[in-house]
Amino acid sequence: MADDLLASRLMRVLLLADTHGVLDARIAELAQDCALAVHAGDVGGSAVLDALTAAAGQVLAVRGNNDVPHKWRGSPADLAALPLTLQIPLPGGVLAVEHGDRHPAGQRHRRLRAAYRRASAVLYGHSHRLLDDRAAHPWLLNPGAAGRSRTGDGPSCLLLQAQAGGWQVDAWRFAKPTR
């Protein structure tokens, strides 16, 4: 009965990547209305994880190619705790997460879909390019960059609303901060 109740509830999940040690404050503010924040790698430091935990309460993150000891700012234990991949059960399906750097750009989508056939969606980062590809199963979601590094038109993220009856994804793009 409790599982049925959880499955029927709407769960808001903030999807982000490529903060490289700096989390845009507007994205942190969005996390306050979410039950979970999921970071697809290149976190950059403990402060990002701490800020997301303070805002959303729960954070799950994977390691990116730049999440290495000599670049990491903060607790070595936080870095060591980051897995390469995650599969997160959510109401209505499973969200697979990896950074995406292990797949060549030209083959990335085909390989991610093949690797996570049973997932509802695959969240990845690495390219710093916002992408919402729901043309095939599983969906491919790249939230772009949520920090200051290589944000293109500005920092971005995705907001997933997961429930048993289906998922909805909304893209958020913010103007580049003026310096």
C-alpha positions in Angstrom: 0.0 0.0 0.0 2.8 2.4 0.9 4.6 1.7 -2.4 1.3 2.4 -4.3 1.0 5.7 -2.6 4.6 6.7 -3.4 4.2 5.6 -7.0 1.1 7.8 -7.5 2.7 10.9 -6.0 4.4 13.5 -8.1 8.1 13.8 -7.5 10.0 16.9 -8.7 13.7 16.2 -9.5 16.2 18.8 -10.5 18.6 17.5 -13.2 21.9 19.3 -13.6 25.5 18.8 -14.7 28.9 20.5 -15.3 29.0 22.9 -12.4 32.8 22.7 -12.2 32.8 23.9 -8.6 30.2 26.7 -9.0 26.5 26.3 -8.8 24.4 29.1 -10.3 22.3 30.6 -7.5 19.1 30.6 -9.7 19.5 26.8 -10.2 20.1 26.3 -6.5 16.8 28.2 -5.9 14.9 25.8 -8.3 16.2 22.9 -6.2 14.3 24.2 -3.2 11.1 23.0 -4.8 12.5 19.5 -5.5 12.6 16.3 -3.5 15.8 15.3 -5.2 18.7 16.8 -7.2 20.6 14.6 -9.6 24.0 15.8 -10.9 25.5 14.2 -14.0 29.1 14.8 -13.2 31.9 17.4 -13.3 30.6 18.5 -9.9 34.0 20.2 -9.1 33.8 20.3 -5.4 32.0 19.6 -2.1 30.5 23.1 -2.0 28.2 22.2 -4.9 27.0 19.1 -3.2 26.5 21.0 0.0 24.5 23.7 -1.7 22.3 21.2 -3.4 21.7 19.2 -0.2 20.8 22.4 1.6 18.3 23.3 -1.1 16.8 20.0 -2.1 17.5 17.8 0.9 18.7 14.8 -1.1 21.4 14.8 -3.8 22.7 12.0 -6.0 25.7 12.6 -8.3 28.1 10.7 -10.5 31.7 11.4 -11.2 32.7 13.3 -14.4 36.0 13.3 -16.2 37.1 16.5 -14.4 36.1 15.1 -10.9 39.7 14.0 -10.2 41.8 14.6 -7.0 44.0 17.4 -8.3 41.0 19.5 -9.5 38.5 18.6 -6.7 37.8 21.4 -4.2 36.7 20.0 -0.9 36.5 16.8 0.9 38.4 13.8 -0.7 35.7 11.6 0.8 33.0 13.4 -1.2 34.9 12.8 -4.4 35.5 9.1 -3.5 31.8 8.6 -2.9 30.9 9.6 -6.5 30.1 6.5 -8.6 30.6 6.4 -12.4 26.9 5.5 -13.0 23.6 5.4 -11.2 20.2 3.9 -11.9 17.6 5.7 -9.8 14.1 4.3 -9.4 11.6 7.1 -9.5 7.8 7.1 -9.7 7.0 5.8 -13.2 10.4 4.5 -14.2 14.2 4.5 -13.8 16.5 7.4 -14.5 20.0 6.2 -15.5 22.9 8.7 -15.0 26.4 8.9 -16.2 28.6 11.8 -17.3 28.8 10.7 -20.9 32.5 11.2 -21.5 33.1 7.5 -22.0 31.3 7.6 -25.4 32.5 9.4 -28.5 30.3 12.3 -29.4 29.2 10.8 -32.7 28.1 7.6 -31.1 27.0 8.8 -27.7 23.3 8.7 -28.1 23.3 5.2 -29.7 25.6 3.9 -27.0 23.7 5.4 -24.1 20.4 4.0 -25.4 21.9 0.6 -25.9 23.5 0.6 -22.4 20.3 1.6 -20.6 17.5 -0.1 -22.6 15.4 -0.6 -19.5 15.6 2.9 -18.2 12.9 5.5 -18.9 15.5 8.2 -19.5 19.3 8.7 -19.4 20.7 11.8 -17.9 24.2 12.8 -19.0 26.4 15.8 -19.2 29.9 16.5 -20.5 29.0 18.5 -23.7 27.6 21.5 -21.7 24.8 21.6 -24.3 21.2 21.5 -23.2 19.3 18.6 -24.9 15.9 17.0 -24.4 15.7 14.1 -26.9 12.4 12.2 -26.4 12.3 10.9 -30.0 13.2 7.3 -29.0 13.4 5.2 -25.9 15.0 5.7 -23.5 14.9 9.5 -23.5 18.2 11.3 -23.5 18.5 14.3 -21.3 21.4 16.7 -21.0 20.8 19.6 -18.7 23.7 21.7 -20.1 26.0 23.5 -17.7 24.7 24.7 -14.3 27.8 26.8 -13.3 29.9 29.4 -15.0 32.1 27.3 -17.3 31.1 27.0 -21.0 27.4 27.8 -20.4 26.7 29.1 -24.0 23.7 31.3 -23.8 23.6 30.9 -20.0 23.4 28.3 -17.2 20.8 25.7 -17.6 19.1 22.7 -16.0 16.1 20.4 -16.4 13.2 19.8 -14.1 11.7 16.3 -14.2 8.2 15.7 -12.8 8.0 12.0 -12.3 4.9 10.1 -11.5 3.5 6.6 -12.2 1.3 8.0 -15.1 4.3 9.5 -16.9 7.1 12.0 -16.8 7.3 15.6 -17.9 10.6 17.4 -18.5 11.0 21.2 -18.6 14.1 23.0 -19.6 15.3 26.1 -17.7 17.9 28.5 -19.2 19.0 31.6 -17.4 20.7 34.7 -18.8 24.4 34.8 -18.4 25.3 36.7 -15.2 26.7 40.2 -15.8 30.1 40.7 -14.3 
